[in-house]
Amino acid sequence: MTVKNNTTPGTVSKILWHFTGGPIWNEKTKKQSNTLKSSAVAFENLKSILRTKTLRLGTYKEVVKVILPERKKLNYKTRIVEVKKNDPVTIESSSVCCLSDIPAPHLHYHAQRYGKFAIGFHRNAITRAGFNPVFYTLEDTPIVRSIYEGFSSFKFSNPDLIRFTTSSIEEQVSEIEDDSVDIDISHDIWIIDNEINEIEESISNAKQSLEDFIAFVKTFNQKEFGTIYCEREWRSTEQYKFGIDDIAMIVLPKNIRGTKYFRNFAERVVPRLKLPRRIPIVPWEDLVEY
């Protein structure tokens, strides 16, 4: 007889969380900073998400620097193909919206990095919406280099080099043509140009597909096992339009520096948004205590 196991691992939750007060994005470094959004901003973000019933794509992107052993580039001024050695390039993924699979007992730990304002969504609703767990890997591992090097090969292929060559051929043919010699290469050039257009479209499609894939790859270093690696992040490359029934719980603090966020939310925001009583609205302090 098969015994049904109703227990779940302590590292897996049926609720996935979206924190509204996480790290501020540093556009210059292309990384999340160590500074959290203010409580006031986190509270406004929470209300906005509930009002619009939408998790929008954020500014966050995976940004990776890759060193290409060799990269060919056409100098349009000199019309010379230059070869650069050990050329650093930056690759960005598609934009994403994020959730984390964090069991309630572990939320207190993550508050240090993401704040105390969060919306929890039922896991089955998240999977239906197309979210997917990310693939975590340490930086500079062979597998992540192979992914990014393959991406770079598509991104930095240069069909203009072929156009430059065909143009050069046409010029040379034109120079040797005279009244007695007529060389017609127009059809062949047309075939080449048509193939270049096909190659460009294929590269564009492949590049977009890889950008979408890289959006689900999360790199971290040896010092980030206790921050990045433990997030158990889920992502989507599309905004999430959710329904009220998709919400499993709303969590926010009672009081921060004299501002009574929980009372404000319960007495003013809940009636205005017409949130049903079946959605648990829990003070952060009570949730992390138990």
C-alpha positions as a LaTeX table, in Angstrom:
\begin{tabular}{lrrr}
\hline
Residue & $x$ (\AA) & $y$ (\AA) & $z$ (\AA) \\
\hline
Met1 & 0.00 & 0.00 & 0.00 \\
Thr2 & 1.31 & 3.44 & $-0.94$ \\
Val3 & 1.33 & 5.95 & 1.90 \\
Lys4 & 0.61 & 9.49 & 0.79 \\
Asn5 & 3.09 & 12.01 & 2.17 \\
Asn6 & 1.37 & 15.32 & 2.92 \\
Thr7 & 4.46 & 17.00 & 4.29 \\
Thr8 & 6.64 & 19.36 & 2.25 \\
Pro9 & 10.34 & 20.19 & 2.47 \\
Gly10 & 11.16 & 23.11 & 4.73 \\
Thr11 & 12.85 & 24.87 & 1.83 \\
Val12 & 9.82 & 24.85 & $-0.48$ \\
Ser13 & 6.76 & 27.07 & $-0.08$ \\
Lys14 & 3.31 & 27.07 & $-1.64$ \\
Ile15 & 3.52 & 30.87 & $-1.59$ \\
Leu16 & 5.89 & 32.86 & $-3.78$ \\
Trp17 & 6.72 & 36.36 & $-2.63$ \\
His18 & 7.20 & 39.69 & $-4.34$ \\
Phe19 & 8.98 & 42.20 & $-2.10$ \\
Thr20 & 8.28 & 45.85 & $-2.89$ \\
Gly21 & 11.18 & 47.44 & $-1.02$ \\
Gly22 & 14.20 & 45.61 & $-2.39$ \\
Pro23 & 17.61 & 47.00 & $-3.36$ \\
Ile24 & 17.84 & 50.11 & $-5.50$ \\
Trp25 & 19.11 & 49.44 & $-9.03$ \\
Asn26 & 22.43 & 51.12 & $-9.82$ \\
Glu27 & 22.30 & 51.97 & $-13.51$ \\
Lys28 & 25.98 & 52.91 & $-13.61$ \\
Thr29 & 27.28 & 49.60 & $-12.25$ \\
Lys30 & 24.36 & 47.57 & $-13.68$ \\
Lys31 & 23.91 & 45.92 & $-10.29$ \\
Gln32 & 21.62 & 46.05 & $-7.30$ \\
Ser33 & 23.05 & 48.32 & $-4.63$ \\
Asn34 & 23.19 & 47.55 & $-0.90$ \\
Thr35 & 20.64 & 50.31 & $-0.21$ \\
Leu36 & 16.98 & 49.33 & 0.18 \\
Lys37 & 14.11 & 51.44 & $-1.05$ \\
Ser38 & 12.60 & 53.54 & 1.70 \\
Ser39 & 9.60 & 52.19 & 3.65 \\
Ala40 & 7.45 & 54.95 & 2.15 \\
Val41 & 8.41 & 53.90 & $-1.39$ \\
Ala42 & 7.88 & 50.22 & $-0.58$ \\
Phe43 & 4.40 & 51.02 & 0.78 \\
Glu44 & 3.47 & 53.01 & $-2.33$ \\
Asn45 & 4.77 & 50.20 & $-4.55$ \\
Leu46 & 2.65 & 47.70 & $-2.62$ \\
Lys47 & $-0.50$ & 49.78 & $-3.09$ \\
Ser48 & 0.24 & 50.40 & $-6.79$ \\
Ile49 & 0.68 & 46.70 & $-7.53$ \\
Leu50 & $-2.58$ & 45.82 & $-5.77$ \\
Arg51 & $-4.45$ & 48.69 & $-7.43$ \\
Thr52 & $-3.32$ & 47.76 & $-10.97$ \\
Lys53 & $-3.21$ & 44.01 & $-10.31$ \\
Thr54 & 0.02 & 43.95 & $-12.26$ \\
Leu55 & 3.62 & 42.98 & $-11.62$ \\
Arg56 & 5.44 & 44.98 & $-14.25$ \\
Leu57 & 8.79 & 44.21 & $-15.79$ \\
Gly58 & 11.47 & 45.84 & $-13.68$ \\
Thr59 & 14.68 & 47.60 & $-14.60$ \\
Tyr60 & 16.64 & 44.57 & $-13.40$ \\
Lys61 & 18.55 & 42.65 & $-16.05$ \\
Glu62 & 21.28 & 40.08 & $-15.86$ \\
Val63 & 24.43 & 41.90 & $-16.99$ \\
Val64 & 27.53 & 39.86 & $-17.74$ \\
Lys65 & 30.96 & 40.89 & $-18.98$ \\
Val66 & 32.59 & 38.46 & $-21.39$ \\
Ile67 & 36.13 & 38.60 & $-22.76$ \\
Leu68 & 36.15 & 37.59 & $-26.42$ \\
Pro69 & 39.50 & 36.09 & $-27.47$ \\
Glu70 & 39.11 & 37.67 & $-30.90$ \\
Arg71 & 36.55 & 40.02 & $-32.40$ \\
Lys72 & 36.45 & 41.31 & $-35.98$ \\
Lys73 & 35.06 & 44.76 & $-36.55$ \\
Leu74 & 34.76 & 46.84 & $-39.70$ \\
Asn75 & 36.20 & 50.35 & $-39.49$ \\
Tyr76 & 33.76 & 52.29 & $-41.66$ \\
Lys77 & 36.12 & 55.23 & $-42.07$ \\
Thr78 & 39.15 & 53.28 & $-43.27$ \\
Arg79 & 37.12 & 50.40 & $-44.76$ \\
Ile80 & 39.54 & 48.03 & $-43.09$ \\
Val81 & 38.56 & 45.01 & $-41.04$ \\
Glu82 & 40.21 & 45.33 & $-37.64$ \\
Val83 & 40.83 & 42.41 & $-35.30$ \\
Lys84 & 40.66 & 43.08 & $-31.57$ \\
Lys85 & 42.20 & 40.65 & $-29.11$ \\
Asn86 & 40.71 & 39.94 & $-25.65$ \\
Asp87 & 37.91 & 42.41 & $-26.30$ \\
Pro88 & 35.53 & 42.92 & $-23.32$ \\
Val89 & 31.82 & 43.05 & $-24.17$ \\
Thr90 & 28.73 & 43.38 & $-22.01$ \\
Ile91 & 25.64 & 41.22 & $-22.45$ \\
Glu92 & 22.22 & 42.10 & $-21.04$ \\
Ser93 & 19.25 & 39.81 & $-20.70$ \\
Ser94 & 15.63 & 40.69 & $-21.35$ \\
Ser95 & 13.84 & 42.58 & $-18.56$ \\
Val96 & 12.17 & 40.44 & $-15.92$ \\
Cys97 & 9.70 & 40.51 & $-13.06$ \\
Cys98 & 10.66 & 38.44 & $-10.05$ \\
Leu99 & 9.26 & 36.37 & $-7.20$ \\
Ser100 & 10.97 & 34.28 & $-4.53$ \\
Asp101 & 10.10 & 30.84 & $-3.19$ \\
Ile102 & 10.76 & 31.56 & 0.49 \\
Pro103 & 8.98 & 29.67 & 3.30 \\
Ala104 & 7.44 & 32.03 & 5.87 \\
Pro105 & 9.89 & 31.08 & 8.66 \\
His106 & 12.75 & 32.30 & 6.48 \\
Leu107 & 11.25 & 35.68 & 5.58 \\
His108 & 12.90 & 37.43 & 8.52 \\
Tyr109 & 16.33 & 36.63 & 7.12 \\
His110 & 15.47 & 37.99 & 3.68 \\
Ala111 & 14.02 & 41.21 & 5.11 \\
Gln112 & 17.57 & 42.44 & 5.59 \\
Arg113 & 17.93 & 42.56 & 1.82 \\
Tyr114 & 14.36 & 43.07 & 0.62 \\
Gly115 & 12.45 & 44.88 & 3.33 \\
Lys116 & 9.20 & 43.99 & 5.13 \\
Phe117 & 6.55 & 44.77 & 2.51 \\
Ala118 & 5.51 & 41.79 & 0.38 \\
Ile119 & 2.69 & 40.21 & $-1.59$ \\
Gly120 & 2.47 & 36.43 & $-1.58$ \\
Phe121 & 1.01 & 34.59 & $-4.56$ \\
His122 & $-0.25$ & 31.02 & $-4.75$ \\
Arg123 & 2.35 & 28.83 & $-6.44$ \\
Asn124 & $-0.17$ & 27.21 & $-8.81$ \\
Ala125 & $-1.18$ & 30.69 & $-10.06$ \\
Ile126 & 2.46 & 31.57 & $-10.66$ \\
Thr127 & 3.16 & 28.42 & $-12.65$ \\
Arg128 & 0.06 & 29.04 & $-14.77$ \\
Ala129 & 1.35 & 32.53 & $-15.53$ \\
Gly130 & 4.56 & 31.11 & $-16.99$ \\
Phe131 & 7.05 & 31.94 & $-14.23$ \\
Asn132 & 10.03 & 29.63 & $-14.00$ \\
Pro133 & 12.74 & 28.98 & $-11.41$ \\
Val134 & 16.07 & 30.51 & $-12.34$ \\
Phe135 & 19.25 & 28.56 & $-12.95$ \\
Tyr136 & 21.89 & 29.50 & $-10.38$ \\
Thr137 & 25.57 & 29.23 & $-11.21$ \\
Leu138 & 28.79 & 30.58 & $-9.80$ \\
Glu139 & 30.52 & 33.20 & $-11.91$ \\
Asp140 & 33.21 & 32.14 & $-14.41$ \\
Thr141 & 32.20 & 28.49 & $-14.46$ \\
Pro142 & 32.65 & 26.59 & $-17.76$ \\
Ile143 & 28.88 & 26.25 & $-18.22$ \\
Val144 & 28.12 & 29.94 & $-17.86$ \\
Arg145 & 31.05 & 30.86 & $-20.13$ \\
Ser146 & 29.71 & 28.53 & $-22.80$ \\
Ile147 & 26.28 & 30.18 & $-22.60$ \\
Tyr148 & 27.62 & 33.70 & $-22.84$ \\
Glu149 & 30.25 & 32.92 & $-25.45$ \\
Gly150 & 27.57 & 31.36 & $-27.62$ \\
Phe151 & 25.44 & 34.46 & $-27.13$ \\
Ser152 & 28.39 & 36.69 & $-28.01$ \\
Ser153 & 29.01 & 34.76 & $-31.20$ \\
Phe154 & 25.51 & 35.64 & $-32.38$ \\
Lys155 & 25.51 & 39.18 & $-31.09$ \\
Phe156 & 28.80 & 40.17 & $-32.63$ \\
Ser157 & 28.59 & 38.40 & $-35.97$ \\
Asn158 & 28.92 & 41.12 & $-38.57$ \\
Pro159 & 27.04 & 40.66 & $-41.87$ \\
Asp160 & 28.30 & 44.11 & $-42.88$ \\
Leu161 & 31.66 & 42.45 & $-43.50$ \\
Ile162 & 30.03 & 40.40 & $-46.25$ \\
Arg163 & 28.38 & 43.49 & $-47.70$ \\
Phe164 & 31.72 & 45.26 & $-47.63$ \\
Thr165 & 33.34 & 42.36 & $-49.49$ \\
Thr166 & 30.64 & 42.16 & $-52.18$ \\
Ser167 & 30.89 & 45.91 & $-52.66$ \\
Ser168 & 34.63 & 45.59 & $-53.08$ \\
Ile169 & 34.14 & 42.80 & $-55.65$ \\
Glu170 & 31.69 & 44.94 & $-57.61$ \\
Glu171 & 34.18 & 47.81 & $-57.68$ \\
Gln172 & 37.01 & 45.59 & $-58.86$ \\
Val173 & 34.86 & 44.03 & $-61.57$ \\
Ser174 & 33.78 & 47.47 & $-62.71$ \\
Glu175 & 37.41 & 48.54 & $-63.04$ \\
Ile176 & 38.34 & 45.70 & $-65.40$ \\
Glu177 & 35.22 & 45.96 & $-67.54$ \\
Asp178 & 35.47 & 47.69 & $-70.93$ \\
Asp179 & 33.75 & 47.51 & $-74.32$ \\
Ser180 & 35.16 & 44.06 & $-75.02$ \\
Val181 & 34.69 & 42.60 & $-71.57$ \\
Asp182 & 31.26 & 42.47 & $-69.96$ \\
Ile183 & 31.06 & 40.69 & $-66.61$ \\
Asp184 & 27.59 & 40.43 & $-65.18$ \\
Ile185 & 27.64 & 39.52 & $-61.49$ \\
Ser186 & 24.45 & 41.32 & $-60.53$ \\
His187 & 22.46 & 38.09 & $-60.05$ \\
Asp188 & 25.16 & 36.58 & $-57.88$ \\
Ile189 & 25.37 & 39.74 & $-55.79$ \\
Trp190 & 21.59 & 39.69 & $-55.41$ \\
Ile191 & 21.76 & 36.12 & $-54.09$ \\
Ile192 & 24.47 & 37.12 & $-51.61$ \\
Asp193 & 22.51 & 40.17 & $-50.44$ \\
Asn194 & 19.40 & 38.05 & $-50.00$ \\
Glu195 & 21.35 & 35.53 & $-47.92$ \\
Ile196 & 22.78 & 38.34 & $-45.79$ \\
Asn197 & 19.25 & 39.50 & $-44.99$ \\
Glu198 & 18.30 & 35.94 & $-44.01$ \\
Ile199 & 21.40 & 35.67 & $-41.81$ \\
Glu200 & 20.60 & 38.98 & $-40.10$ \\
Glu201 & 17.05 & 37.86 & $-39.34$ \\
Ser202 & 18.29 & 34.53 & $-37.99$ \\
Ile203 & 20.86 & 36.27 & $-35.79$ \\
Ser204 & 18.22 & 38.68 & $-34.50$ \\
Asn205 & 15.83 & 35.84 & $-33.62$ \\
Ala206 & 18.59 & 33.78 & $-31.99$ \\
Lys207 & 19.80 & 36.81 & $-30.04$ \\
Gln208 & 16.31 & 37.49 & $-28.69$ \\
Ser209 & 15.82 & 33.85 & $-27.72$ \\
Leu210 & 19.14 & 33.79 & $-25.88$ \\
Glu211 & 18.37 & 37.09 & $-24.13$ \\
Asp212 & 15.14 & 35.51 & $-22.90$ \\
Phe213 & 17.03 & 32.41 & $-21.77$ \\
Ile214 & 19.74 & 34.40 & $-20.00$ \\
Ala215 & 16.98 & 36.20 & $-18.10$ \\
Phe216 & 16.55 & 32.90 & $-16.22$ \\
Val217 & 20.26 & 32.50 & $-15.41$ \\
Lys218 & 21.44 & 33.94 & $-12.09$ \\
Thr219 & 25.15 & 34.29 & $-11.43$ \\
Phe220 & 26.67 & 34.80 & $-7.99$ \\
Asn221 & 30.09 & 34.71 & $-6.36$ \\
Gln222 & 31.48 & 32.76 & $-3.44$ \\
Lys223 & 30.44 & 35.48 & $-0.96$ \\
Glu224 & 26.78 & 35.43 & $-2.02$ \\
Phe225 & 25.63 & 31.98 & $-0.89$ \\
Gly226 & 23.78 & 33.68 & 1.98 \\
Thr227 & 22.15 & 36.35 & $-0.19$ \\
Ile228 & 21.75 & 35.62 & $-3.91$ \\
Tyr229 & 21.83 & 31.81 & $-3.87$ \\
Cys230 & 19.24 & 31.39 & $-1.09$ \\
Glu231 & 16.59 & 33.54 & $-2.81$ \\
Arg232 & 15.07 & 30.65 & $-4.84$ \\
Glu233 & 13.97 & 33.18 & $-7.43$ \\
Trp234 & 11.31 & 32.67 & $-10.09$ \\
Arg235 & 11.12 & 34.95 & $-13.12$ \\
Ser236 & 9.04 & 35.88 & $-16.11$ \\
Thr237 & 9.96 & 37.99 & $-19.13$ \\
Glu238 & 6.36 & 39.21 & $-19.35$ \\
Gln239 & 4.40 & 41.35 & $-16.93$ \\
Tyr240 & 2.08 & 39.45 & $-14.62$ \\
Lys241 & $-1.59$ & 40.45 & $-14.71$ \\
Phe242 & $-2.99$ & 38.67 & $-11.68$ \\
Gly243 & $-6.43$ & 38.17 & $-10.23$ \\
Ile244 & $-7.51$ & 38.69 & $-6.64$ \\
Asp245 & $-7.73$ & 34.93 & $-6.12$ \\
Asp246 & $-4.04$ & 34.60 & $-7.09$ \\
Ile247 & $-3.06$ & 36.47 & $-3.90$ \\
Ala248 & $-2.27$ & 34.20 & $-0.96$ \\
Met249 & $-1.22$ & 36.80 & 1.61 \\
Ile250 & $-0.21$ & 40.43 & 2.08 \\
Val251 & 2.45 & 41.29 & 4.65 \\
Leu252 & 3.56 & 44.70 & 5.92 \\
Pro253 & 5.01 & 46.09 & 9.18 \\
Lys254 & 2.92 & 47.58 & 11.94 \\
Asn255 & 5.11 & 50.58 & 12.58 \\
Ile256 & 8.35 & 52.00 & 11.19 \\
Arg257 & 9.70 & 55.23 & 12.67 \\
Gly258 & 6.27 & 56.31 & 13.85 \\
Thr259 & 4.41 & 55.55 & 10.62 \\
Lys260 & 1.63 & 53.03 & 11.25 \\
Tyr261 & 1.67 & 51.22 & 7.93 \\
Phe262 & $-0.49$ & 48.25 & 8.90 \\
Arg263 & $-3.30$ & 50.37 & 10.39 \\
Asn264 & $-3.21$ & 52.73 & 7.43 \\
Phe265 & $-3.46$ & 49.80 & 5.03 \\
Ala266 & $-6.22$ & 48.00 & 6.93 \\
Glu267 & $-8.38$ & 51.07 & 7.56 \\
Arg268 & $-7.88$ & 53.06 & 4.36 \\
Val269 & $-6.38$ & 50.98 & 1.56 \\
Val270 & $-8.33$ & 47.73 & 1.99 \\
Pro271 & $-11.77$ & 49.42 & 1.70 \\
Arg272 & $-10.63$ & 51.56 & $-1.21$ \\
Leu273 & $-9.25$ & 48.58 & $-3.14$ \\
Lys274 & $-12.18$ & 46.39 & $-2.04$ \\
Leu275 & $-9.88$ & 43.57 & $-1.02$ \\
Pro276 & $-11.94$ & 40.56 & 0.12 \\
Arg277 & $-11.72$ & 39.36 & 3.71 \\
Arg278 & $-10.52$ & 35.93 & 2.56 \\
Ile279 & $-7.07$ & 37.36 & 1.76 \\
Pro280 & $-4.93$ & 37.27 & 4.92 \\
Ile281 & $-3.34$ & 40.63 & 5.71 \\
Val282 & $-0.68$ & 39.92 & 8.28 \\
Pro283 & 1.57 & 42.22 & 10.31 \\
Trp284 & 5.20 & 41.47 & 9.56 \\
Glu285 & 6.01 & 41.24 & 13.24 \\
Asp286 & 3.39 & 38.53 & 13.85 \\
Leu287 & 4.37 & 36.49 & 10.81 \\
Val288 & 8.09 & 36.28 & 11.54 \\
Glu289 & 7.47 & 35.59 & 15.24 \\
Tyr290 & 5.56 & 32.42 & 14.47 \\
\hline
\end{tabular}
